[in-house]
């Protein structure tokens, strides 16, 4: 896919997503940030939803390209597993060792056999104790893997009722949102707290509509031959970003079940902008996007561990100007580490998956 210049926008979008995620985590250790910069950086949390949109879209694209493949579901599962698992298993060991030796969090409380095995088998999205306590940011991997498991069903559901009708896509999105909200209401009224960065927020129940928007966007694009004017796309992106920001910075915890969805719509417009205006797909963004998964895994080392080590000796760096130094350094170190991991972990893992498929 990367060899096709027409798909450069996908790498660019992933590049934006990882920059947003790194920005929020690079900002969190700073206690004395300018309030405006702090708010802007914290909005970067929604870069995860941008990843989800790109993931759903590219899975649809890959499925379309492999139409008619024998043992398609089995091969799909093997590809997804070997794309994600090798690097994630390394992260389990890496952060486990760091936690044990640095006492960053309570090792015995978090790194139980149950929690570790839940992460090994990618079931941590169903367990509050295992969901985000083994690998920093691991909740998104767990949610993504659950989506991978149900994607073939969702894809079939769309194709069965599509009949080249955009109305069906709107109904598909509405149904996904409605079911999500029903479950959120039920679970939140029976003891699960609904707020930002809670277990329920991380759960597939809240995040599934984001993936559904990504799937619907793919099929909508397939039905639409005429591109929208850039000004119209920018207007749509701006409107939904304003709505999302209002919800995101609201003091009502329940709205955290809503703003991932409004962010999904804003990101669809953003993706369409990059798809339409190829000049935006600069090499810098595309290269970062291609390394985004490994960067996501390792950037916590620099955003958290490195900062606290430096801050211990130089407390005066806790200010806004230093954030503008620390953020790009975190990106650079994460990118370099990601390229190394790509050679020694990611690509060998993908090749192993391909060999397994070839034997079928």
C-alpha positions in Angstrom: 0.0 0.0 0.0 2.8 2.4 0.7 4.1 2.1 -2.8 0.8 3.6 -4.1 1.1 7.4 -4.1 -2.7 7.7 -4.1 -2.7 6.3 -0.6 -0.2 8.7 0.9 -2.9 10.4 2.9 -3.4 7.3 5.0 0.2 7.5 6.2 -0.1 11.2 6.7 -3.2 10.7 8.9 -1.4 8.2 11.0 1.4 10.7 11.3 -1.0 13.3 12.6 -2.5 10.8 15.0 0.8 9.8 16.6 1.9 13.4 16.9 -1.4 14.2 18.8 -0.9 11.2 21.1 2.8 12.1 21.8 1.8 15.7 22.4 -0.7 14.9 25.2 1.7 12.5 26.9 4.7 14.9 26.6 2.6 17.6 28.2 1.3 15.6 31.1 4.4 15.7 33.3 4.6 19.5 33.1 2.8 21.2 35.9 3.5 24.8 34.9 2.3 24.9 31.2 0.5 27.8 29.8 -3.3 27.0 30.2 -4.0 27.4 26.4 -1.0 25.2 25.5 -2.1 22.7 28.1 -5.6 22.5 26.7 -4.5 22.2 23.1 -2.0 19.5 24.0 -4.6 17.5 26.0 -6.9 17.5 23.0 -4.2 15.3 21.5 -5.8 12.5 23.4 -8.2 12.1 20.6 -5.4 11.1 18.2 -6.3 7.5 19.3 -9.7 8.0 17.7 -8.0 9.2 14.5 -6.0 5.9 14.6 -9.3 4.0 14.9 -10.8 5.8 11.9 -7.7 5.1 9.8 -7.7 1.5 11.0 -11.3 0.8 10.0 -10.8 2.5 6.7 -7.7 0.6 5.8 -9.2 -2.8 6.9 -12.0 -2.2 4.5 -9.6 -1.2 1.7 -7.5 -4.3 2.4 -10.6 -6.6 2.4 -11.7 -5.1 -0.9 -8.3 -5.7 -2.5 -8.3 -9.3 -1.3 -11.8 -10.1 -2.4 -12.1 -13.8 -3.3 -9.1 -14.9 -1.4 -9.2 -18.5 -0.1 -9.5 -18.9 3.7 -9.8 -15.2 3.9 -10.9 -14.9 7.5 -8.1 -17.2 8.8 -5.5 -15.3 6.8 -6.9 -12.0 7.9 -6.5 -13.1 11.6 -3.0 -14.3 11.1 -2.0 -10.9 9.4 -3.5 -8.9 12.2 -1.9 -11.0 14.9 1.6 -10.9 13.5 1.3 -7.2 12.8 0.4 -6.4 16.4 1.6 -9.2 18.7 5.4 -9.3 18.4 6.0 -5.6 19.3 3.3 -5.7 22.0 4.9 -8.7 23.7 8.2 -6.8 23.7 6.4 -3.9 25.4 4.9 -6.2 28.1 8.5 -7.3 29.0 10.0 -3.9 28.6 7.6 -2.0 30.7 7.4 -4.8 33.2 11.2 -4.6 33.8 11.1 -0.8 34.0 8.3 -0.9 36.5 10.0 -3.5 38.6 13.3 -1.6 38.8 12.0 1.9 39.0 8.9 1.4 41.1 7.0 3.7 38.8 3.8 2.0 39.8 3.1 -0.9 42.3 4.6 -3.8 40.4 3.0 -6.6 42.5 -0.4 -5.0 42.3 -0.4 -4.5 38.6 1.8 -7.3 37.1 -0.2 -10.2 38.4 -0.3 -13.4 36.4 -3.9 -12.7 35.5 -3.2 -9.2 34.2 -0.2 -10.3 32.2 -1.9 -13.2 30.6 -4.9 -11.0 29.8 -2.6 -8.8 27.8 -0.8 -11.7 26.2 -4.1 -13.0 24.8 -5.4 -9.5 24.1 -8.3 -9.9 26.4 -7.4 -7.0 28.6 -10.1 -4.8 27.1 -12.6 -6.9 29.1 -10.8 -6.5 32.5 -10.5 -3.2 34.5 -7.4 -4.4 36.3 -5.5 -5.5 33.2 -6.7 -2.9 30.7 -4.2 -0.1 31.0 -1.8 -1.3 33.7 0.7 -3.5 31.9 1.6 -1.5 28.8 1.1 2.2 29.0 -1.6 3.1 26.5 -2.3 -0.6 26.0 -6.0 0.0 26.3 -6.1 1.1 22.7 -4.4 -2.0 21.5 -6.9 -4.2 23.4 -9.8 -2.2 21.9 -8.3 -2.4 18.5 -7.9 -6.2 18.7 -11.5 -6.6 19.8 -12.5 -4.6 16.8 -10.3 -6.8 14.6 -12.2 -9.8 15.9 -15.6 -8.4 15.1 -14.6 -6.6 11.9 -15.6 -9.5 9.5 -19.1 -9.5 11.0 -19.5 -5.7 10.7 -18.2 -5.8 7.2 -20.7 -8.5 6.2 -23.5 -6.6 8.0 -22.7 -3.5 5.9 -22.4 -5.4 2.6 -25.7 -7.4 3.2 -27.7 -4.2 3.5 -25.8 -1.8 1.5 -27.3 -2.1 -2.0 -25.4 1.0 -3.0 -27.6 3.1 -0.6 -26.1 5.9 1.5 -29.2 5.9 3.6 -28.2 2.4 4.9 -24.8 3.8 6.0 -26.5 6.5 7.9 -28.7 3.9 9.6 -25.7 1.8 10.3 -24.0 4.7 12.1 -27.1 5.6 14.0 -27.7 2.1 15.1 -24.1 1.8 16.3 -24.3 5.0 18.3 -27.7 4.1 19.8 -26.6 0.7 20.9 -23.4 2.1 22.4 -25.4 4.7 24.4 -27.9 2.1 25.6 -25.1 -0.1 26.9 -23.2 2.9 28.4 -26.4 4.0 30.2 -27.0 0.5 31.5 -23.4 -0.1 32.7 -22.9 3.3 34.2 -26.2 2.9 36.2 -24.9 -0.4 37.5 -21.5 0.6 38.9 -19.2 1.3 36.0 -18.1 5.0 36.0 -18.5 6.9 32.8 -15.8 9.5 32.5 -12.7 10.3 30.5 -10.0 7.6 30.8 -12.2 5.3 32.8 -12.5 1.6 32.0 -15.8 2.2 30.3 -14.3 5.0 28.2 -11.6 2.7 27.0 -14.0 -0.1 26.3 -15.1 -1.2 22.8 -18.7 -0.3 23.8 -17.8 3.4 23.8 -15.3 3.2 20.9 -17.2 0.9 18.5 -19.1 3.8 16.9 -15.8 5.4 16.0 -14.8 2.3 14.0 -18.3 2.2 12.5 -17.9 5.7 11.2 -14.6 4.7 9.7 -16.2 1.7 7.9 -19.1 3.8 6.7 -16.7 6.5 5.4 -14.9 3.9 3.2 -18.2 2.7 1.6 -19.4 6.3 1.3 -16.2 7.1 -0.5 -16.7 4.2 -2.9 -20.2 5.4 -3.7 -19.2 9.0 -4.3 -17.4 9.9 -7.5 -17.4 13.7 -7.2 -15.0 15.2 -4.6 -16.3 17.9 -2.3 -14.7 21.4 -2.5 -11.9 21.8 -0.1 -13.5 24.7 1.6 -16.6 22.6 2.4 -14.4 19.8 3.8 -12.5 22.3 6.0 -15.8 23.8 7.1 -17.1 20.3 8.1 -13.9 19.6 10.0 -14.0 22.9 11.8 -17.6 22.5 12.9 -17.2 19.0 14.3 -13.9 20.0 15.9 -15.6 22.9 17.7 -18.4 20.5 18.8 -15.9 17.9 20.0 -13.8 20.5 21.9 -16.9 21.8 23.6 -17.8 18.3 24.7 -14.2 17.4 25.6 -13.6 20.3 27.9 -17.1 20.1 29.5 -17.3 19.2 33.2 -20.0 16.6 32.6 -18.3 13.2 32.7 -21.0 11.4 30.7 -20.1 13.4 27.6 -16.9 11.4 27.4 -19.1 8.7 25.7 -20.1 11.2 23.1 -17.0 13.2 22.0 -15.1 10.2 20.6 -18.0 10.0 18.1 -18.0 13.7 17.2 -14.2 13.5 16.9 -14.7 10.6 14.5 -16.8 12.8 12.2 -14.3 15.6 12.4 -11.5 13.2 11.5 -13.4 11.9 8.5 -13.4 15.4 7.1 -9.7 15.7 7.9 -8.9 12.5 6.2 -10.9 13.6 3.1 -8.9 16.9 3.1 -5.6 15.0 3.0 -7.0 12.7 0.3 -8.1 15.6 -1.8 -5.0 17.9 -1.3 -2.0 15.7 -2.0 0.4 18.5 -1.3 -0.4 18.2 2.4 1.1 14.7 2.4 4.6 15.8 3.1 7.4 13.3 3.6 7.8 14.1 7.3 4.2 13.2 8.1 4.2 10.0 5.9 7.4 8.7 7.4 6.1 9.2 11.0 2.8 7.6 10.0 4.6 4.5 8.7 6.4 4.1 12.0 3.4 5.1 14.1 2.6 1.8 15.8 6.1 1.3 17.1 6.3 5.0 18.1 3.1 4.6 20.0 4.6 1.7 22.0 7.9 3.3 22.8 7.1 7.0 23.2 6.0 6.6 26.9 9.7 5.8 27.6 10.6 9.3 26.7 7.5 11.2 27.5 7.3 9.8 31.1 10.4 8.0 32.2 13.0 10.3 30.6 11.3 13.4 31.7 11.1 12.4 35.4 14.7 11.4 35.3 15.8 14.8 34.0 13.3 16.7 36.1 14.8 15.1 39.2 18.1 17.0 38.5 16.7 20.0 36.7 13.4 21.1 38.2 13.5 24.4 36.5 12.7 22.8 33.1 9.0 22.6 34.2 7.8 25.4 32.0 6.2 26.1 28.7 9.3 26.9 26.6 10.9 23.6 27.7 7.7 21.8 26.6 8.4 23.0 23.0 11.9 21.5 23.3 10.8 18.3 25.1 7.9 17.5 22.7 10.0 17.4 19.4 12.8 15.5 21.2 10.2 12.9 22.3 9.1 12.6 18.7 12.6 12.3 17.4 13.7 9.7 20.0 10.5 7.7 19.5 11.0 7.7 15.7 14.6 6.5 15.9 13.6 3.8 18.3 10.6 2.8 16.1 12.9 2.4 13.0 15.2 0.1 15.0 12.2 -1.9 16.2 10.8 -2.1 12.7 14.0 -3.9 11.5 14.4 -6.3 14.5 10.8 -6.9 15.5 8.0 -5.6 13.2 9.2 -6.7 9.8 10.4 -10.2 11.0 7.0 -10.6 12.7 5.2 -9.7 9.5 7.4 -12.0 7.5 6.6 -14.8 9.9 2.9 -14.2 9.5 3.3 -14.3 5.7 5.2 -17.6 5.9 2.3 -19.0 8.0 -0.2 -17.9 5.4 1.8 -19.3 2.6 1.7 -22.7 4.3 -2.1 -22.8 4.3 
